[in-house]
């Protein structure tokens, strides 16, 4: 998973969603899930949603418009982070939309575990830094929920992995591991021959990082693994520049 910066919608798309949400909120009795689904499908097919909402979500997802969950497949659909069937008050809310692939959409479906006061127990990559809840094993490419100081597993990380099973698929795991090795090669190259331009180094890392692992490497557990520790010690200025570029 990657941390995703959410941006503002164009005024026309934002106003359209607000109007649709107001229609849902005004219904008495409330719309049934099938009625709400039909209303959403009708809105989803409009030019305003296609050219406004979808375009912005794809841009947020990066040059390849990859799934905001698995980061492996190309995104294909709008995901309601809080399922609209259970949370109709979020059916047309922009902060509730993600761009994900069909496989992740199928597996998450309407799963939405919550904790105290209804707090989400699934990572929202536009609100949460996934690497605060997940641990990347650089020897296998697998991700697991982080261990906490008391020896328990991070709840949000644990429930995310349970709900979105493609995160554990072999193909996704292998892709994640390849991306890590490519980042390592870029950093090792910078250690052998310090780059003339830090911007070029940042671009080179970004070109091979489709899974958000550079953020893990420069801000989380990966910063103490080699060659990142050596890079931090030998080229502190370049390290800081790369880290700042990934800080969001």
Backbone as CSV, one residue per row, in Angstrom:
resi,resn,N_x,N_y,N_z,CA_x,CA_y,CA_z,C_x,C_y,C_z
1,UNK,0.837,-1.194,0.000,0.000,0.000,0.000,0.878,1.252,0.000
2,UNK,0.317,2.316,-0.509,1.033,3.585,-0.567,0.222,4.664,0.142
3,UNK,0.931,5.639,0.695,0.241,6.817,1.183,-0.121,7.666,-0.036
4,UNK,-1.389,8.111,-0.088,-1.913,8.848,-1.237,-2.353,10.236,-0.787
5,UNK,-1.894,11.244,-1.502,-2.320,12.613,-1.183,-3.675,12.887,-1.837
6,UNK,-4.676,13.196,-1.010,-5.985,13.547,-1.568,-5.987,15.011,-1.980
7,UNK,-6.538,15.276,-3.154,-6.599,16.640,-3.671,-8.058,17.072,-3.782
8,UNK,-8.244,18.334,-4.039,-9.595,18.879,-4.156,-10.205,18.514,-5.512
9,UNK,-11.518,18.360,-5.511,-12.241,18.131,-6.756,-12.502,19.451,-7.475
10,UNK,-12.669,19.413,-8.801,-13.162,20.609,-9.502,-14.516,21.022,-8.927
11,UNK,-14.812,22.294,-8.989,-16.040,22.827,-8.388,-17.286,22.130,-8.911
12,UNK,-17.324,21.874,-10.217,-18.524,21.250,-10.789,-18.756,19.865,-10.203
13,UNK,-17.708,19.060,-10.114,-17.849,17.709,-9.573,-18.193,17.754,-8.093
14,UNK,-17.554,18.660,-7.360,-17.826,18.778,-5.931,-19.281,19.175,-5.672
15,UNK,-19.774,20.114,-6.452,-21.158,20.563,-6.294,-22.140,19.453,-6.651
16,UNK,-21.807,18.684,-7.677,-22.669,17.577,-8.085,-22.772,16.539,-6.970
17,UNK,-21.651,16.167,-6.389,-21.670,15.178,-5.309,-22.446,15.705,-4.103
18,UNK,-22.269,16.978,-3.782,-22.986,17.562,-2.652,-24.498,17.522,-2.885
19,UNK,-24.896,17.788,-4.106,-26.322,17.763,-4.432,-26.879,16.351,-4.318
20,UNK,-26.134,15.373,-4.813,-26.583,13.982,-4.732,-26.645,13.494,-3.283
21,UNK,-25.660,13.901,-2.486,-25.676,13.489,-1.087,-26.855,14.121,-0.351
22,UNK,-27.166,15.357,-0.684,-28.309,16.025,-0.058,-29.612,15.298,-0.398
23,UNK,-29.710,14.801,-1.635,-30.901,14.038,-2.024,-31.018,12.769,-1.194
24,UNK,-29.889,12.089,-0.976,-29.898,10.861,-0.159,-30.288,11.196,1.275
25,UNK,-29.694,12.240,1.820,-29.946,12.607,3.214,-31.395,13.020,3.441
26,UNK,-32.046,13.543,2.396,-33.411,14.053,2.538,-34.471,12.966,2.424
27,UNK,-34.084,11.779,2.013,-35.052,10.710,1.809,-35.657,10.246,3.131
28,UNK,-36.973,10.141,3.156,-37.676,9.613,4.326,-38.867,8.792,3.837
29,UNK,-38.852,7.501,4.112,-37.835,6.740,4.840,-36.528,6.666,4.038
30,UNK,-35.424,6.298,4.703,-34.132,6.228,4.001,-34.187,5.253,2.835
31,UNK,-33.354,5.501,1.834,-33.263,4.593,0.699,-32.795,3.223,1.155
32,UNK,-33.354,2.201,0.556,-32.871,0.847,0.813,-31.541,0.661,0.092
33,UNK,-30.719,-0.327,0.496,-29.452,-0.548,-0.227,-29.624,-0.720,-1.733
34,UNK,-30.628,-1.492,-2.233,-30.781,-1.580,-3.694,-31.120,-0.239,-4.332
35,UNK,-31.949,0.566,-3.668,-32.285,1.885,-4.211,-31.046,2.794,-4.232
36,UNK,-30.280,2.727,-3.180,-29.067,3.541,-3.113,-28.064,3.091,-4.166
37,UNK,-27.995,1.798,-4.402,-27.084,1.282,-5.416,-27.486,1.776,-6.802
38,UNK,-28.769,1.780,-7.084,-29.234,2.280,-8.386,-28.930,3.769,-8.533
39,UNK,-29.106,4.514,-7.456,-28.824,5.947,-7.506,-27.341,6.187,-7.761
40,UNK,-26.496,5.393,-7.122,-25.056,5.532,-7.327,-24.676,5.169,-8.761
41,UNK,-25.206,4.071,-9.276,-24.871,3.653,-10.640,-25.296,4.710,-11.656
42,UNK,-26.427,5.340,-11.408,-26.851,6.403,-12.311,-25.888,7.575,-12.288
43,UNK,-25.446,7.952,-11.101,-24.497,9.054,-10.980,-23.136,8.679,-11.554
44,UNK,-22.740,7.436,-11.320,-21.412,6.973,-11.776,-21.271,7.047,-13.289
45,UNK,-22.383,6.916,-14.013,-22.336,6.920,-15.475,-22.346,8.316,-16.081
46,UNK,-22.484,9.350,-15.254,-22.564,10.712,-15.787,-21.186,11.226,-16.190
47,UNK,-21.208,12.192,-17.093,-19.965,12.804,-17.551,-19.271,13.534,-16.400
48,UNK,-20.043,14.102,-15.484,-19.453,14.840,-14.368,-18.595,13.927,-13.501
49,UNK,-19.095,12.723,-13.223,-18.321,11.779,-12.408,-17.168,11.200,-13.211
50,UNK,-17.408,10.857,-14.481,-16.342,10.284,-15.309,-15.191,11.271,-15.492
51,UNK,-15.530,12.498,-15.863,-14.493,13.477,-16.194,-13.986,14.247,-14.983
52,UNK,-14.750,14.229,-13.908,-14.337,14.926,-12.712,-13.772,13.987,-11.671
53,UNK,-14.630,13.225,-11.029,-14.223,12.363,-9.915,-13.218,11.306,-10.359
54,UNK,-13.525,10.558,-11.406,-12.640,9.469,-11.847,-11.291,10.021,-12.289
55,UNK,-11.309,11.096,-13.021,-10.046,11.669,-13.501,-9.144,12.078,-12.339
56,UNK,-9.740,12.690,-11.324,-8.942,13.129,-10.174,-8.431,11.927,-9.382
57,UNK,-9.266,10.925,-9.191,-8.819,9.721,-8.475,-7.664,9.046,-9.199
58,UNK,-7.760,8.948,-10.519,-6.672,8.342,-11.292,-5.385,9.159,-11.135
59,UNK,-5.517,10.470,-11.142,-4.343,11.317,-10.959,-3.721,11.119,-9.589
60,UNK,-4.551,10.993,-8.556,-4.044,10.729,-7.216,-3.312,9.399,-7.149
61,UNK,-3.766,8.427,-7.923,-3.191,7.086,-7.887,-1.844,6.994,-8.590
62,UNK,-1.431,8.056,-9.285,-0.111,8.067,-9.905,-0.151,7.821,-11.396
63,UNK,1.021,7.892,-12.062,1.080,7.789,-13.527,0.436,6.532,-14.084
64,UNK,0.520,5.416,-13.362,-0.068,4.163,-13.845,-1.459,3.915,-13.269
65,UNK,-1.960,4.855,-12.480,-3.301,4.753,-11.875,-3.483,3.420,-11.165
66,UNK,-2.469,3.022,-10.400,-2.539,1.728,-9.722,-3.532,1.742,-8.566
67,UNK,-4.014,0.545,-8.244,-4.950,0.339,-7.143,-4.394,0.940,-5.857
68,UNK,-5.216,1.666,-5.136,-4.779,2.302,-3.899,-4.645,1.321,-2.740
69,UNK,-5.078,0.083,-2.939,-4.893,-0.943,-1.917,-3.667,-1.804,-2.222
70,UNK,-3.755,-2.636,-3.251,-2.663,-3.580,-3.511,-1.477,-2.928,-4.206
71,UNK,-1.687,-1.814,-4.903,-0.643,-1.107,-5.660,-0.089,-1.928,-6.813
72,UNK,-0.644,-3.095,-7.070,-0.097,-3.995,-8.083,-0.848,-3.889,-9.406
73,UNK,-2.162,-3.895,-9.339,-2.984,-3.875,-10.551,-3.438,-2.456,-10.874
74,UNK,-3.826,-2.267,-12.102,-4.365,-0.979,-12.504,-5.739,-0.800,-11.877
75,UNK,-5.989,0.369,-11.302,-7.297,0.643,-10.730,-8.383,0.590,-11.787
76,UNK,-9.598,0.213,-11.364,-10.663,0.045,-12.342,-12.001,0.608,-11.882
77,UNK,-12.125,0.945,-10.595,-13.437,1.344,-10.110,-13.314,2.240,-8.887
78,UNK,-14.383,2.986,-8.629,-14.452,3.801,-7.417,-14.860,2.908,-6.257
79,UNK,-14.098,2.953,-5.203,-14.396,2.212,-3.988,-14.948,3.169,-2.934
80,UNK,-16.046,2.757,-2.288,-16.533,3.479,-1.123,-15.810,2.918,0.095
81,UNK,-14.932,3.711,0.690,-14.178,3.237,1.845,-15.135,2.767,2.936
82,UNK,-16.058,3.634,3.326,-17.172,3.195,4.167,-18.279,2.736,3.226
83,UNK,-18.657,1.461,3.268,-19.635,0.935,2.312,-20.929,1.746,2.322
84,UNK,-21.396,2.103,1.152,-22.592,2.944,1.072,-23.824,2.241,1.596
85,UNK,-23.858,0.900,1.545,-25.022,0.172,2.054,-25.181,0.366,3.563
86,UNK,-24.068,0.484,4.274,-24.107,0.655,5.733,-23.984,2.115,6.149
87,UNK,-23.390,2.922,5.276,-23.149,4.332,5.593,-23.662,5.215,4.447
88,UNK,-24.986,5.246,4.258,-25.527,6.059,3.145,-25.168,7.534,3.264
89,UNK,-24.880,7.997,4.491,-24.494,9.402,4.674,-23.123,9.708,4.095
90,UNK,-22.415,8.661,3.634,-21.113,8.848,2.991,-21.137,8.418,1.510
91,UNK,-22.309,8.127,0.984,-22.409,7.558,-0.364,-21.824,8.459,-1.436
92,UNK,-21.969,9.780,-1.277,-21.481,10.720,-2.287,-20.452,11.693,-1.700
93,UNK,-19.801,11.297,-0.626,-18.793,12.141,0.002,-17.429,11.889,-0.653
94,UNK,-16.813,12.935,-1.152,-15.508,12.820,-1.810,-14.453,12.154,-0.935
95,UNK,-14.332,12.475,0.351,-13.299,11.815,1.165,-13.508,10.317,1.327
96,UNK,-14.675,9.807,0.919,-14.967,8.377,1.059,-14.606,7.575,-0.184
97,UNK,-14.085,8.238,-1.223,-13.810,7.564,-2.492,-12.332,7.189,-2.625
98,UNK,-12.099,5.963,-3.075,-10.762,5.495,-3.425,-10.829,4.924,-4.831
99,UNK,-9.666,4.705,-5.435,-9.569,4.126,-6.782,-8.857,2.785,-6.649
100,UNK,-9.576,1.687,-6.918,-8.994,0.367,-6.669,-9.260,-0.581,-7.834
101,UNK,-8.562,-1.715,-7.787,-8.724,-2.728,-8.839,-9.931,-3.619,-8.542
102,UNK,-10.354,-4.362,-9.546,-11.516,-5.228,-9.394,-11.322,-6.307,-8.350
103,UNK,-10.108,-6.863,-8.262,-9.847,-7.935,-7.303,-9.979,-7.429,-5.872
104,UNK,-9.362,-6.307,-5.571,-9.470,-5.746,-4.220,-10.909,-5.348,-3.913
105,UNK,-11.617,-4.825,-4.906,-13.012,-4.441,-4.720,-13.866,-5.656,-4.367
106,UNK,-13.618,-6.766,-5.064,-14.386,-7.991,-4.818,-14.134,-8.528,-3.414
107,UNK,-12.872,-8.504,-2.993,-12.543,-9.082,-1.693,-12.974,-8.189,-0.527
108,UNK,-12.786,-6.876,-0.657,-13.217,-6.005,0.446,-14.726,-5.959,0.521
109,UNK,-15.376,-5.797,-0.637,-16.827,-5.755,-0.727,-17.381,-4.802,0.332
110,UNK,-18.239,-5.300,1.232,-18.831,-4.441,2.256,-18.161,-4.620,3.613
111,UNK,-16.982,-5.249,3.636,-16.294,-5.417,4.910,-15.837,-4.050,5.434
112,UNK,-16.132,-3.794,6.684,-15.690,-2.545,7.283,-15.695,-2.673,8.801
113,UNK,-14.702,-3.351,9.361,-14.629,-3.472,10.818,-14.361,-2.115,11.454
114,UNK,-14.998,-1.895,12.599,-14.817,-0.623,13.302,-14.460,-0.873,14.762
115,UNK,-13.823,0.115,15.347,-13.467,0.047,16.755,-14.321,0.995,17.570
116,UNK,-13.709,1.559,18.584,-14.423,2.465,19.476,-14.970,3.669,18.707
117,UNK,-16.215,4.010,19.024,-16.876,5.179,18.426,-16.929,5.105,16.903
118,UNK,-16.924,3.892,16.368,-17.053,3.714,14.928,-15.810,4.014,14.128
119,UNK,-14.669,4.101,14.789,-13.418,4.388,14.074,-13.054,3.233,13.159
120,UNK,-12.624,3.559,11.943,-12.287,2.533,10.956,-11.109,1.689,11.422
121,UNK,-11.206,0.385,11.193,-10.098,-0.524,11.478,-9.480,-1.063,10.189
122,UNK,-9.718,-0.354,9.092,-9.047,-0.624,7.826,-8.292,0.654,7.448
123,UNK,-7.126,0.487,6.903,-6.313,1.636,6.502,-6.973,2.384,5.353
124,UNK,-7.110,3.683,5.514,-7.483,4.567,4.417,-6.196,5.217,3.936
125,UNK,-5.677,4.816,2.757,-4.372,5.325,2.325,-4.340,6.816,2.033
126,UNK,-5.504,7.473,2.012,-5.502,8.926,1.843,-5.525,9.655,3.186
127,UNK,-5.674,8.907,4.275,-5.651,9.483,5.615,-4.505,8.930,6.454
128,UNK,-4.229,7.646,6.288,-3.242,6.956,7.111,-1.965,6.697,6.318
129,UNK,-0.831,6.762,7.003,0.399,6.247,6.416,0.377,4.743,6.643
130,UNK,0.224,3.948,5.572,0.125,2.496,5.772,1.269,1.913,6.581
131,UNK,2.470,2.506,6.462,3.638,1.929,7.124,3.676,2.229,8.624
132,UNK,2.709,2.968,9.107,2.570,3.090,10.555,1.823,1.894,11.130
133,UNK,1.220,1.113,10.246,0.413,-0.031,10.680,0.895,-1.358,10.104
134,UNK,1.705,-1.301,9.055,2.161,-2.502,8.365,3.681,-2.612,8.425
135,UNK,4.153,-3.849,8.413,5.591,-4.124,8.392,5.934,-4.848,7.101
136,UNK,6.968,-4.380,6.419,7.422,-5.009,5.177,8.642,-5.880,5.468
137,UNK,8.556,-7.141,5.080,9.671,-8.069,5.246,10.476,-8.067,3.942
138,UNK,11.638,-7.442,3.970,12.426,-7.280,2.741,13.038,-8.579,2.256
139,UNK,12.984,-9.651,3.050,13.519,-10.936,2.597,12.480,-11.759,1.831
140,UNK,11.191,-11.465,2.061,10.131,-12.252,1.417,9.188,-11.414,0.562
141,UNK,9.128,-10.105,0.798,8.173,-9.252,0.102,6.806,-9.225,0.756
142,UNK,6.625,-9.969,1.834,5.331,-10.021,2.501,5.143,-8.822,3.436
143,UNK,3.881,-8.463,3.671,3.571,-7.439,4.661,2.702,-8.058,5.746
144,UNK,2.918,-7.618,6.960,2.150,-8.073,8.113,1.794,-6.858,8.963
145,UNK,0.882,-7.059,9.913,0.565,-5.992,10.854,1.754,-5.757,11.771
146,UNK,2.048,-4.513,12.050,3.159,-4.177,12.939,2.929,-4.747,14.335
147,UNK,4.022,-5.094,14.988,3.967,-5.445,16.406,4.009,-4.165,17.239
148,UNK,3.219,-4.130,18.283,3.226,-3.002,19.204,4.129,-3.308,20.391
149,UNK,4.344,-2.313,21.221,5.272,-2.454,22.348,4.854,-3.565,23.301
150,UNK,3.541,-3.818,23.418,3.071,-4.853,24.341,3.049,-6.247,23.714
151,UNK,3.568,-6.347,22.487,3.634,-7.639,21.816,2.427,-7.979,20.972
152,UNK,1.382,-7.149,21.023,0.197,-7.396,20.200,0.409,-6.841,18.793
153,UNK,-0.496,-7.200,17.909,-0.449,-6.703,16.537,-1.272,-5.428,16.394
154,UNK,-0.824,-4.540,15.540,-1.570,-3.325,15.239,-2.937,-3.711,14.676
155,UNK,-3.996,-3.211,15.302,-5.349,-3.610,14.917,-5.691,-3.184,13.493
156,UNK,-5.344,-1.967,13.141,-5.682,-1.479,11.801,-4.921,-2.264,10.737
157,UNK,-3.648,-2.557,11.003,-2.887,-3.372,10.063,-3.453,-4.773,9.935
158,UNK,-3.814,-5.362,11.059,-4.339,-6.731,11.066,-5.650,-6.825,10.293
159,UNK,-6.566,-5.905,10.553,-7.866,-5.970,9.889,-7.753,-5.621,8.400
160,UNK,-6.828,-4.760,8.055,-6.630,-4.429,6.639,-6.199,-5.659,5.858
161,UNK,-5.246,-6.392,6.370,-4.744,-7.581,5.684,-5.824,-8.656,5.605
162,UNK,-6.641,-8.766,6.649,-7.717,-9.750,6.638,-8.789,-9.397,5.615
163,UNK,-9.126,-8.114,5.518,-10.206,-7.684,4.634,-9.794,-7.630,3.176
164,UNK,-8.536,-7.296,2.923,-8.074,-7.112,1.541,-7.041,-8.194,1.250
165,UNK,-7.519,-9.379,0.998,-6.625,-10.536,0.856,-5.664,-10.450,-0.329
166,UNK,-5.944,-9.691,-1.410,-4.936,-9.587,-2.474,-3.595,-9.033,-2.000
167,UNK,-3.575,-8.343,-0.870,-2.300,-7.869,-0.336,-1.332,-9.008,-0.060
168,UNK,-1.873,-10.239,0.099,-1.032,-11.398,0.407,-0.836,-12.315,-0.796
169,UNK,-1.428,-11.968,-1.943,-1.281,-12.808,-3.131,0.178,-12.944,-3.526
170,UNK,0.526,-14.102,-4.066,1.922,-14.345,-4.443,2.399,-13.346,-5.489
171,UNK,1.566,-13.066,-6.479,1.982,-12.145,-7.537,2.235,-10.747,-6.977
172,UNK,1.383,-10.301,-6.049,1.562,-8.987,-5.442,2.816,-8.979,-4.574
173,UNK,3.012,-10.053,-3.820,4.189,-10.159,-2.957,5.475,-10.137,-3.776
174,UNK,5.493,-10.859,-4.896,6.673,-10.882,-5.755,6.913,-9.515,-6.396
175,UNK,5.851,-8.837,-6.792,5.999,-7.506,-7.362,6.546,-6.523,-6.351
176,UNK,6.073,-6.634,-5.137,6.556,-5.776,-4.052,8.046,-6.006,-3.813
177,UNK,8.461,-7.272,-3.821,9.863,-7.610,-3.585,10.748,-7.101,-4.716
178,UNK,10.269,-7.204,-5.961,11.037,-6.682,-7.094,11.219,-5.182,-6.977
179,UNK,10.158,-4.494,-6.576,10.257,-3.047,-6.420,11.282,-2.686,-5.345
180,UNK,11.266,-3.418,-4.252,12.245,-3.181,-3.179,13.666,-3.366,-3.698
181,UNK,13.901,-4.441,-4.421,15.251,-4.707,-4.926,15.692,-3.624,-5.900
182,UNK,14.752,-3.105,-6.679,15.101,-2.030,-7.611,15.463,-0.743,-6.861
183,UNK,14.744,-0.453,-5.782,15.087,0.722,-4.973,16.471,0.537,-4.364
184,UNK,16.745,-0.662,-3.875,18.056,-0.960,-3.302,19.152,-0.722,-4.332
185,UNK,18.915,-1.167,-5.573,19.931,-0.994,-6.620,20.180,0.487,-6.905
186,UNK,19.119,1.283,-6.901,19.290,2.717,-7.139,20.130,3.341,-6.030
187,UNK,19.848,2.989,-4.782,20.595,3.557,-3.653,22.030,3.052,-3.654
188,UNK,22.239,1.782,-3.972,23.604,1.258,-4.052,24.388,1.977,-5.144
189,UNK,23.722,2.278,-6.249,24.383,3.028,-7.314,24.774,4.422,-6.859
190,UNK,23.917,5.054,-6.060,24.225,6.390,-5.548,25.392,6.341,-4.567
191,UNK,25.543,5.225,-3.850,26.664,5.075,-2.925,27.978,4.885,-3.676
192,UNK,27.927,4.171,-4.785,29.140,3.934,-5.572,29.547,5.178,-6.336
193,UNK,28.547,5.893,-6.832,28.827,7.092,-7.614,27.811,8.161,-7.231
194,UNK,28.141,8.996,-6.241,27.193,10.012,-5.770,26.601,10.813,-6.925
195,UNK,25.293,10.961,-6.955,24.646,11.654,-8.076,24.983,13.136,-8.108
196,UNK,25.076,13.659,-9.321,25.309,15.091,-9.470,24.066,15.884,-9.081
197,UNK,22.917,15.271,-9.258,21.658,15.938,-8.956,20.819,15.059,-8.035
198,UNK,20.427,15.601,-6.896,19.546,14.860,-5.991,18.174,14.681,-6.638
199,UNK,17.782,15.641,-7.448,16.498,15.528,-8.146,16.483,14.287,-9.032
200,UNK,17.611,14.022,-9.718,17.691,12.831,-10.565,17.588,11.560,-9.733
201,UNK,18.180,11.573,-8.555,18.096,10.413,-7.663,16.662,10.201,-7.192
202,UNK,16.001,11.278,-6.813,14.600,11.177,-6.384,13.734,10.624,-7.510
203,UNK,13.962,11.115,-8.721,13.197,10.621,-9.876,13.467,9.151,-10.132
204,UNK,14.746,8.734,-9.999,15.105,7.336,-10.239,14.424,6.423,-9.234
205,UNK,14.362,6.860,-7.980,13.670,6.061,-6.959,12.175,5.998,-7.270
206,UNK,11.597,7.136,-7.627,10.176,7.155,-7.946,9.819,6.286,-9.137
207,UNK,10.724,6.201,-10.105,10.461,5.410,-11.302,10.314,3.916,-11.012
208,UNK,10.979,3.440,-9.955,10.947,1.992,-9.675,10.069,1.645,-8.482
209,UNK,9.478,2.664,-7.853,8.700,2.419,-6.641,7.216,2.519,-6.915
210,UNK,6.589,1.393,-7.251,5.152,1.392,-7.473,4.362,0.957,-6.257
211,UNK,5.047,0.633,-5.160,4.370,0.046,-3.997,4.532,0.875,-2.725
212,UNK,5.048,2.073,-2.834,5.208,2.916,-1.661,6.330,2.508,-0.745
213,UNK,7.263,1.694,-1.243,8.322,1.165,-0.389,9.442,2.166,-0.134
214,UNK,9.550,3.191,-0.956,10.555,4.223,-0.683,10.216,4.932,0.625
215,UNK,8.959,5.141,0.871,8.546,5.774,2.134,8.916,4.876,3.317
216,UNK,8.714,3.566,3.160,9.133,2.610,4.182,10.646,2.693,4.387
217,UNK,11.378,2.825,3.321,12.838,2.790,3.370,13.445,4.037,4.003
218,UNK,12.807,5.187,3.804,13.392,6.438,4.264,12.723,7.015,5.516
219,UNK,11.565,6.457,5.893,10.871,7.013,7.051,10.510,5.983,8.111
220,UNK,10.482,4.714,7.744,10.005,3.704,8.688,11.075,2.644,8.923
221,UNK,10.658,1.389,9.068,11.591,0.333,9.441,12.741,0.122,8.489
222,UNK,12.542,0.429,7.208,13.591,0.184,6.228,14.791,1.101,6.352
223,UNK,14.638,2.201,7.053,15.750,3.171,7.135,16.951,2.593,7.888
224,UNK,16.743,1.560,8.680,17.854,0.951,9.415,18.400,-0.299,8.735
225,UNK,17.844,-0.627,7.564,18.376,-1.743,6.785,19.407,-1.206,5.799
226,UNK,20.276,-2.092,5.349,21.253,-1.711,4.330,20.619,-1.848,2.948
227,UNK,20.945,-0.965,2.009,22.007,0.052,2.058,21.534,1.414,2.576
228,UNK,20.317,1.477,3.115,19.758,2.780,3.479,20.483,3.389,4.681
229,UNK,20.858,2.570,5.652,21.601,3.107,6.790,22.936,3.694,6.328
230,UNK,23.613,2.969,5.448,24.908,3.454,4.950,24.727,4.745,4.161
231,UNK,23.689,4.818,3.374,23.414,6.026,2.591,23.163,7.212,3.521
232,UNK,22.418,6.978,4.589,22.138,8.042,5.544,23.419,8.533,6.215
233,UNK,24.327,7.597,6.506,25.567,7.960,7.192,26.575,8.634,6.270
234,UNK,26.648,8.160,5.014,27.686,8.655,4.106,27.254,9.864,3.291
235,UNK,25.955,9.978,3.013,25.466,11.104,2.219,24.251,11.740,2.906
236,UNK,24.476,12.316,4.083,23.342,12.822,4.879,22.516,13.892,4.168
237,UNK,23.155,14.748,3.375,22.397,15.800,2.691,21.458,15.204,1.638
238,UNK,21.991,14.252,0.872,21.155,13.591,-0.136,20.045,12.796,0.531
239,UNK,20.392,12.127,1.628,19.386,11.372,2.384,18.234,12.290,2.809
240,UNK,18.561,13.437,3.382,17.536,14.351,3.857,16.663,14.852,2.707
241,UNK,17.302,15.099,1.576,16.529,15.591,0.421,15.540,14.540,-0.064
242,UNK,15.987,13.296,-0.147,15.081,12.222,-0.573,13.977,12.023,0.455
243,UNK,14.362,12.000,1.735,13.362,11.811,2.796,12.301,12.905,2.766
244,UNK,12.728,14.161,2.546,11.760,15.265,2.473,10.806,15.082,1.307
245,UNK,11.322,14.595,0.192,10.479,14.413,-0.992,9.403,13.345,-0.774
246,UNK,9.645,12.468,0.178,8.707,11.370,0.458,7.828,11.640,1.656
247,UNK,8.032,12.788,2.289,7.331,13.052,3.545,5.881,13.444,3.342
248,UNK,5.541,13.868,2.130,4.168,14.278,1.876,3.904,15.673,2.378
